Amino acid sequence: MIEFDELKHPKIAHGFFGRQGGYSKGIFASLNCGLGSGDERAIVVRNREVVAKALGGTEPQIVTTYQVHSADAIVVTKPWKHDERPKVDGMVTNVPGLILGTLTADCGPVLFADRKAGVIGCAHAGWKGALTGITDTTVLKMEGLGAKRDNIVAVLGPTISKTAYEVGPEFYQRFIDAAPRNKIYFTESARKEHHMFDLPVYLTDRMKAFGIGMVIDSALCTYTREDEYFSYRRATHAKEQDYGRQIAAITLT
């Protein structure tokens, strides 16, 4: 797993995990933590136990959601069963022992912490959630628990990069309709009326504009680092039937 000094604290543990170090086989090899994948549930749970142990906990302490590319976030006070995951894309808590996790395979995993207030959060930020404000909503929920925006550190983990993210005209137009200045996040691709989209820069710029105290981009591309990360787009290009999900997780110890 990858850690960032800016998130470290004696009472906070976190990690951006890749695809290595687990028990899954084939296209899911090896640390697939996605309960919604076609991988064997028992193996996925075993992989999640690896993650929990690395953060000083056990698998039942991990809470992940049924991610729907929304701008919705919730306050978490206790864990839930695997099949009772709420349909949201952001979570925050001030309760020690809960391991908040976000699952990705090209979308942006964001971990948040206000180390002074003892409030943490995570968000799953694909293009839809990014555009509609999942990071904003997550921060607002953190503030509801006593966090201060300018004390929050936000770290964007491994995400598909601009060089690998070609999009069509409808995608481009949706961002321009939302704000004309969004054109700075696109460059024309080789295909007519197609563009390359910079999701990491869009996300980090948006979080900075929202007033978050410190915003960090890991600058790691899920698509190009095949041995290290799962990628939905790479799996699609390879005509694979499914794909694994890596997890980014944070907890108050």
TIMAR-52731 format. One line per 4 residues: their letters; for each residue x, y, z of C-alpha. Coordinates in pm, whole numbers, m for minus. Layout:
BEGIN
a = X,Y,Z; ...
This chain:
BEGIN
mief = 0,0,0; 98,362,m47; 83,611,239; 117,989,242
delk = 289,1178,520; 28,1452,500; m241,1207,618; m32,1036,884
hpki = m118,1091,1250; m81,878,1565; m459,824,1563; m510,779,1187
ahgf = m413,487,964; m462,489,588; m347,328,268; m399,326,m108
fgrq = m382,m44,m196; m301,m183,m539; m377,m516,m699; m90,m711,m540
ggys = m84,m907,m216; m414,m1095,m225; m563,m1433,m306; m772,m1384,m622
kgif = m679,m1554,m948; m705,m1481,m1319; m835,m1140,m1420; m897,m1061,m1052
asln = m539,m1130,m941; m476,m1068,m672; m600,m815,m411; m948,m768,m554
cglg = m1162,m601,m287; m1476,m548,m494; m1782,m720,m348; m1966,m629,m669
sgde = m1722,m810,m896; m1771,m1160,m1030; m1493,m1292,m810; m1571,m1549,m540
raiv = m1719,m1367,m239; m1515,m1568,13; m1191,m1476,m163; m1287,m1107,m182
vrnr = m1357,m1111,192; m1021,m1274,249; m855,m998,46; m1037,m734,250
evva = m904,m901,564; m552,m837,430; m640,m467,400; m798,m451,745
kalg = m498,m618,906; m262,m369,742; m461,m89,907; m479,m257,1246
gtep = m832,m395,1224; m1045,m684,1104; m1259,m727,793; m1596,m660,961
qivt = m1468,m311,1046; m1437,m220,676; m1732,m26,539; m1770,19,164
tyqv = m2077,134,m25; m2274,33,m332; m2115,300,m549; m2348,462,m803
hsad = m2145,759,m935; m2352,1005,m732; m2274,1321,m537; m2422,1170,m221
aivv = m2225,1119,102; m2326,995,446; m2208,1001,806; m2112,651,925
tkpw = m2152,555,1290; m2138,175,1270; m2052,m96,1015; m2310,m271,799
khde = m2339,m613,639; m2196,m669,292; m2539,m695,133; m2674,m386,310
rpkv = m2438,m132,155; m2600,208,101; m2602,355,m250; m2372,652,m198
dgmv = m2023,752,m305; m1886,934,m2; m1853,856,368; m1731,1045,675
tnvp = m1692,954,1040; m1547,1056,1374; m1592,708,1523; m1268,517,1595
glil = m1244,163,1462; m1444,211,1142; m1237,158,826; m1384,370,548
gtlt = m1304,228,205; m1360,338,m153; m1325,96,m445; m1193,202,m783
adcg = m1061,77,m1114; m988,409,m1296; m1215,648,m1101; m1055,873,m843
pvlf = m1022,746,m484; m999,1040,m242; m911,1012,126; m976,1308,358
adrk = m867,1390,712; m891,1679,953; m631,1555,1195; m706,1825,1454
agvi = m1079,1754,1466; m1046,1377,1437; m1273,1355,1135; m1201,1142,827
gcah = m1371,1070,497; m1342,901,161; m1499,950,m180; m1536,757,m504
agwk = m1498,1019,m776; m1563,907,m1130; m1641,1173,m1389; m2011,1188,m1296
galt = m1947,1226,m927; m1664,1469,m990; m1883,1691,m1207; m2180,1689,m972
gitd = m1971,1748,m658; m1901,1432,m460; m1587,1585,m310; m1780,1899,m209
ttvl = m2053,1692,m43; m1801,1481,146; m1629,1790,285; m1964,1940,390
kmeg = m2044,1620,579; m1705,1639,751; m1778,1997,854; m2102,1873,1009
lgak = m1888,1663,1243; m1667,1955,1341; m1399,1955,1073; m1271,2283,933
rdni = m1228,2308,560; m889,2473,571; m760,2200,807; m862,1916,578
vavl = m604,1721,381; m733,1546,66; m527,1294,m126; m625,1163,m470
gpti = m496,812,m520; m426,616,m841; m664,735,m1115; m680,702,m1492
skta = m463,972,m1650; m536,1209,m1936; m318,1011,m2178; m547,708,m2138
yevg = m887,875,m2106; m1043,945,m2446; m1404,1068,m2439; m1673,1142,m2695
pefy = m1850,1468,m2787; m2143,1423,m2547; m1905,1385,m2254; m1712,1697,m2354
qrfi = m2028,1902,m2403; m2164,1808,m2062; m1860,1958,m1892; m1864,2271,m2109
daap = m2234,2322,m2038; m2160,2302,m1666; m1884,2563,m1691; m1718,2695,m2009
rnki = m1379,2710,m1835; m1383,2330,m1812; m1241,2321,m2164; m896,2354,m2005
yfte = m925,1992,m1891; m957,1861,m2247; m730,1833,m2547; m832,1705,m2890
sark = m754,1341,m2958; m666,1174,m3287; m1030,1081,m3348; m1264,1345,m3481
ehhm = m1481,1515,m3216; m1309,1319,m2940; m1099,1454,m2655; m859,1341,m2387
fdlp = m992,1429,m2041; m778,1509,m1738; m981,1372,m1448; m704,1404,m1184
vylt = m644,1772,m1254; m1017,1845,m1272; m1065,1681,m932; m771,1848,m761
drmk = m858,2191,m904; m1215,2153,m786; m1109,2058,m435; m868,2350,m416
afgi = m1138,2590,m537; m1368,2457,m262; m1119,2573,m3; m970,2245,116
gmvi = m651,2319,306; m420,2077,127; m485,1877,m190; m240,1616,m317
dsal = m244,1413,m638; m62,1080,m629; m2,1117,m1007; m35,741,m1057
ctyt = m224,610,m1363; m433,297,m1320; m448,227,m1693; m77,230,m1771
rede = 42,49,m1456; m108,m290,m1538; 95,m487,m1282; 3,m248,m1002
yfsy = m362,m147,m1050; m693,m268,m1184; m841,m67,m1471; m1194,m88,m1606
rrat = m1093,77,m1934; m794,m149,m1986; m1012,m455,m1917; m1268,m327,m2168
hake = m1003,m275,m2435; m876,m628,m2370; m1236,m758,m2403; m1226,m911,m2057
qdyg = m1564,m992,m1905; m1497,m835,m1565; m1232,m655,m1363; m1105,m625,m1008
rqia = m1127,m325,m779; m852,m183,m558; m934,m14,m232; m827,308,m63
aitl = m903,309,309; m871,527,616; m950,478,985; m935,647,1322
t = m738,406,1541
